[in-house]
Amino acid sequence: MRHMLMGLVLGVAAGASAETTPQPIQSDLDRFAATLGYRFTILDNRPTDCPGPGACFRSEIELVVPAETGTIPAGLTLQYGFVGRVLHIESDMFDDALVNGDLHRLSLKPGRRLQPGQRYRIGIVGTGHFFSRYYVMPNASLAAPGLTPRIIAATRPVRSAETGLETLPFVAPMTDEARLATSVSGDRTTWLTPQRAFERYAARGAALPADVVILPRPVRVTRPNGTGADLSRGIRLSVSGIDARSLDAAVAALGVPRSTNGASVVIARAPELSPEAYRLSIADGRVRIAAADAAGANHALRSLAQQAAGEIVPPPPARDPGRAALCVSRAAHRRCPQLPQQGQAPLADRTGRDLQAQQAPPASGR
């Protein structure tokens, strides 16, 4: 009888145990992948405790289990991509294993289970440095035995409706410049924040009158007394020492017709100038351009078009301002009958004062 009673007790215990570990079902995994919180943060690009030789960085994955999550599948694993080699992770909940390439798998340590309403942080130490939020790989996934893996919804990239660019909302902003901007003490790199960019560009334009809109910025600008030039009736072009046909496109970009009654535009070769350099002046109703060669004359005409349009246009590559052709405003002369000088020789501004600007040639080897 005693043996029979023991058998009954053991049978009840076995049945209760089976009820507490139900088999995972796909809907449970789908729900968990859709609601699990996931955040990746770059913590430090200059840790002093890197294991072994070479540089390293510290980062962190934070998982947030919803309070109302339903059943969490048993045997759960998390797969994530990681640019660079993982040296080790720091977690009392998870073990990390390299699957292949840049794919890693986090699995719960023996005896550990995720609990509703809890946060779990996994520190990751990797080789090298992590200088951009866009190094992070999206689309981490969850898997469980016998079920189809699911992407963690929080790790999906999002396309900005405003810019059309892909963003990664699950990656924390990089704000700690002291720890994240550089890798060694001698590195003097600083972040070009919006405020710093504004101050830099404001300083670049401080040397020019507010109404000079030529880009690249002229080396020198002066405003002699006198009247400006009215291009609204067209231009009367005179070219000497330079093939006039090579200037056709730049002349057309001025957006005004050639006319015998138009403003005088005189272009002359100035061999004393360095290659591609020019001087542009507007005074007493005339435009004068002195250019080292055809390239310099083209640059001067493009600058003239910019200034006449009265609006700033995108700059060409800054490292070679003398060679890059300047963009031309679509508005042409419509709003600027008084032609101020722009970036490289004298011009007249809208108030009728003369303006002179000079543009240097590109620096060699740049």
Backbone hydrogen bonds, N-H to C=O, Kabsch-Sander energy under -0.5 kcal/mol:
donor,donor_aa,acceptor,acceptor_aa,energy
5,L,1,M,-2.4
6,M,2,R,-2.1
7,G,3,H,-1.8
8,L,4,M,-1.8
9,V,5,L,-2.2
10,L,6,M,-2.5
11,G,7,G,-1.9
12,V,8,L,-1.9
13,A,9,V,-2.1
14,A,10,L,-2.3
15,G,11,G,-2.0
16,A,12,V,-2.2
17,S,13,A,-2.0
18,A,14,A,-1.9
19,E,15,G,-1.4
20,T,16,A,-1.2
21,T,17,S,-0.6
21,T,18,A,-0.6
28,D,25,I,-0.7
29,L,25,I,-1.4
30,D,26,Q,-2.7
31,R,27,S,-2.4
32,F,28,D,-2.2
33,A,29,L,-2.6
34,A,30,D,-1.6
35,T,31,R,-1.2
36,L,32,F,-2.0
37,G,64,V,-2.9
39,R,62,E,-1.9
40,F,170,F,-2.4
41,T,60,E,-2.5
43,L,41,T,-0.6
43,L,58,R,-2.2
44,D,58,R,-1.8
45,N,179,R,-2.9
57,F,126,G,-2.1
58,R,44,D,-2.7
59,S,124,I,-2.4
60,E,41,T,-2.2
61,I,122,I,-2.4
62,E,39,R,-3.0
63,L,61,I,-0.5
63,L,120,Y,-3.1
64,V,37,G,-1.9
65,V,63,L,-0.5
65,V,118,Q,-2.7
69,T,67,A,-0.8
76,L,73,P,-0.7
77,T,143,A,-2.4
78,L,106,L,-2.6
79,Q,141,S,-2.7
80,Y,104,H,-2.1
82,F,102,D,-2.0
84,G,82,F,-0.6
87,L,85,R,-0.6
87,L,125,V,-2.9
88,H,125,V,-1.2
90,E,123,G,-2.7
91,S,89,I,-0.5
95,D,107,S,-2.8
97,A,105,R,-1.9
99,V,103,L,-2.7
100,N,103,L,-1.1
103,L,100,N,-3.0
104,H,80,Y,-2.8
105,R,97,A,-2.9
106,L,78,L,-3.5
107,S,95,D,-2.2
107,S,105,R,-0.5
108,L,76,L,-0.8
109,K,93,M,-2.9
112,R,109,K,-2.3
117,G,65,V,-1.1
117,G,66,P,-0.5
118,Q,115,Q,-1.4
120,Y,63,L,-2.7
122,I,61,I,-3.1
123,G,90,E,-2.2
123,G,121,R,-0.6
124,I,59,S,-2.8
125,V,88,H,-2.5
126,G,57,F,-1.9
126,G,124,I,-0.6
127,T,85,R,-2.0
128,G,55,A,-1.9
135,Y,132,S,-1.5
136,V,133,R,-1.2
137,M,81,G,-0.5
139,N,155,T,-2.1
141,S,79,Q,-2.4
142,L,150,R,-2.9
143,A,77,T,-2.3
147,L,144,A,-2.2
150,R,142,L,-2.2
152,I,140,A,-3.1
153,A,33,A,-2.0
153,A,151,I,-0.6
155,T,152,I,-2.1
156,R,153,A,-1.6
158,V,167,T,-2.5
160,S,158,V,-0.5
160,S,165,L,-3.2
164,G,160,S,-2.2
167,T,158,V,-3.7
171,V,168,L,-1.8
172,A,40,F,-3.0
172,A,170,F,-0.5
175,T,173,P,-0.8
177,E,175,T,-1.5
179,R,176,D,-0.7
180,L,176,D,-1.8
181,A,177,E,-2.2
187,D,184,V,-1.4
193,T,191,W,-1.5
197,A,193,T,-2.9
198,F,194,P,-2.3
199,E,195,Q,-2.2
200,R,196,R,-2.4
201,Y,197,A,-2.6
202,A,198,F,-2.4
203,A,199,E,-2.0
204,R,200,R,-1.9
205,G,201,Y,-1.6
206,A,202,A,-0.7
206,A,203,A,-0.7
208,L,205,G,-1.4
212,V,209,P,-2.0
213,V,211,D,-0.7
219,V,343,G,-0.6
219,V,358,Q,-2.0
220,R,358,Q,-1.4
222,T,356,Q,-3.6
231,L,229,A,-0.7
231,L,337,P,-1.1
234,G,231,L,-2.2
235,I,257,P,-2.1
236,R,263,A,-3.2
237,L,235,I,-0.6
238,S,265,V,-2.4
240,S,267,I,-2.1
244,A,242,I,-0.6
246,S,243,D,-1.2
247,L,244,A,-1.7
248,D,245,R,-1.2
251,V,247,L,-2.7
252,A,248,D,-2.6
253,A,249,A,-1.7
254,L,251,V,-1.5
255,G,252,A,-1.7
259,S,235,I,-2.6
262,G,259,S,-1.3
263,A,234,G,-2.3
264,S,285,G,-0.6
265,V,236,R,-2.6
266,V,287,V,-2.8
267,I,238,S,-3.3
267,I,265,V,-0.5
268,A,289,I,-2.5
269,R,240,S,-1.5
270,A,291,A,-3.4
273,L,270,A,-2.1
277,A,274,S,-2.2
278,Y,359,Q,-1.2
279,R,290,A,-2.8
280,L,357,A,-1.7
281,S,288,R,-2.7
281,S,345,A,-0.5
282,I,355,L,-1.3
283,A,286,R,-2.3
284,D,227,T,-1.9
285,G,228,G,-1.6
286,R,283,A,-2.2
287,V,264,S,-3.2
288,R,281,S,-2.9
289,I,266,V,-3.0
290,A,279,R,-2.4
291,A,268,A,-2.2
291,A,289,I,-0.5
292,A,277,A,-2.3
297,A,293,D,-2.1
298,N,294,A,-2.4
299,H,295,A,-2.4
300,A,296,G,-2.3
301,L,297,A,-2.2
302,R,298,N,-2.2
303,S,299,H,-2.3
304,L,300,A,-2.5
305,A,301,L,-2.2
306,Q,302,R,-2.1
307,Q,303,S,-2.6
308,A,304,L,-2.5
309,A,305,A,-1.8
310,G,306,Q,-1.1
311,E,306,Q,-0.9
320,D,317,P,-1.1
323,R,320,D,-1.2
324,A,320,D,-1.6
327,C,314,P,-0.5
332,A,329,S,-0.8
334,R,331,A,-1.9
336,C,333,H,-1.6
339,L,229,A,-2.3
339,L,337,P,-0.8
344,Q,342,Q,-5.1
345,A,279,R,-0.5
345,A,342,Q,-0.7
347,L,281,S,-0.5
347,L,355,L,-7.7
348,A,339,L,-2.6
349,D,353,R,-2.5
352,G,349,D,-1.8
354,D,224,P,-1.5
355,L,282,I,-1.1
355,L,347,L,-2.6
356,Q,222,T,-5.5
356,Q,346,P,-0.7
357,A,280,L,-1.7
358,Q,220,R,-2.5
359,Q,278,Y,-1.9
359,Q,344,Q,-0.9
366,R,363,A,-1.2
